[in-house]
Amino acid sequence: MTKETENWKNKDTKVLFEAILSLKSVSEAEVFFRDLMTPQEIETFSERFKVAVLLTKGVAYREIYEKTGVSTATITRVNQWLERGMGGYKLAISRLKLNK
């Protein structure tokens, strides 16, 4: 990673990620993220994660679009992050056992 692609890493983001890791249940995560983000932002992030799960299962772009309504541009972007990102999607999906 270049410095340019990691310019989002700082003391504030570290504290944010530590706060997320301190949450102990889905209900705690729900209230935290609802306070942190708008309902639309939560929906957008959950849609991206759903697209990532479907892509790891080998579902075709058109079928993902039909199931989710997410644009093919977003599906392509998520696929690029899956293939050339930092591995976060794959890590979370494997830990949740969602790729089966």
KAHUBEL-V737184 format. One line per field, one symbol per residue. ss: DSSP state (H for helix, E for strand, L for the rest). burial: + if it has 9 or more other ideal C-beta (glycine too) atoms within 8 Angstrom, else -. Layout:
ss = ???
burial = ???
//
This chain:
ss = LLLHHHLLLLHHHHHHHHHHHHLLLHHHHHHHHHHHLLHHHHHHHHHHHHHHHHHHLLLLHHHHHHHHLLLHHHHHHHHHHHHHLLLHHHHHHHHLLLLL
burial = ------------++----++--+----++--+++-------+--+-++++++++++------+++--+-+---+++-+++++--+---++-++-------
//
